[in-house]
Amino acid sequence: MIVSLPRPILFLDVDGPLIPFGGTREQYPDGYPTYVPQEAGANPLLARVDPALGAKLLALRCDLVWATTWESEANECLAPLLGLPQLPVVTWPEPSEESELSGLHWKTRTLLDWAAGRPFAWLDDEITDADRTWAEAHHPSRTFLQRVDHRHGLTAADFAALDAWLRAE
């Protein structure tokens, strides 16, 4: 009998990885590149979302999950821009002081619980070594926590590192 293992999860943050921010005028003298026309009343940061990222994300051998404070708004606003289907969404518990005291990102424990033992990757602009160490010590499967430079968003190097981790199953 052949048993197929579940695909790894990719937890995806929005602000930073998909919507770059915080670059200086020296880094972006003409401002950030924009990809989509601005609709009246729309979040102006959505113009920074590169629609080509959607196909790159869908090509990865993993299950995509929104892990962002945008929560269900990611499906409403970002999924259509990226050509993504409606994705599962992590809902966040009320913040606790425990994570702050331990140096962990406030998302870390929730993502490990959500993964329920499955291998997972997490792309976020706030990941630290404390998060990597904690995940390695407390999660029974493989993990890949990639800190994305918030000034540039997801790059070819981020995708290459993630793809290498996914292929190393």
Residue, then its C-alpha position, 0 to 999 in steps of 0.5 A: m500500500i502506498v501512503s502519500l504524505p500531505r504536501p507541505i504548507l506555505f504560510l504567506d504573509v502579505d505586508g512585506p512579502l507581497i506588498p513591499f514597503g519601507g524603502t528609502r528615496e535612494q533605493y526607490p528614487d521614483g517610488y516603488p514599482t506599481y503593477v495594477p491601476q488604482e481603483a477609486g477607494a482601493n487600498p493604494l498599496l495594492a498597486r505594489v502587488d506584482p501579479a506575476l507572483g501568483a503563478k510562481l506561488l501556484a507552481l510551488r509543490c505546497d498548499l498555500v495558506w494566508a498567514t496575515t493580519w489581512e485575514s479573509e481580506a487577503n482572499e477578497c483583495l489579493a487573491p484576484l490580483l494574483g490569480l489565486p483561488q480562495l485560500p485557507v486563512v489563519t485566524w489569530p488569537e488575542p495577543s499574549e505577553e508570553s510571545e513578547l517575553s520569549g522573543l518569539h513572533w506573535k504568529t509563531r505558536t499559532l502557525l505551529d498549531w495550525a500546521a498540526g504536525r505537517p511540514f511547513a514553510w513560512l514567508d514573513d518579513e519579521i521572522t527571527d532566529a528565535d522563531r526558527t529555533w523554537a519551531e525546530a524544537h517544537h514541531p515534529s516535521r520539517t520547517f523553513l522560515q524565510r525572512v523576506d526583505h520588506r523593502h523588496g518583497l519576494t525575490a527570485a532568491d526567496f523562491a529559489a530557497l523555498d523551492a530547494w527546501l520543498r524539493a529536499e523532502 
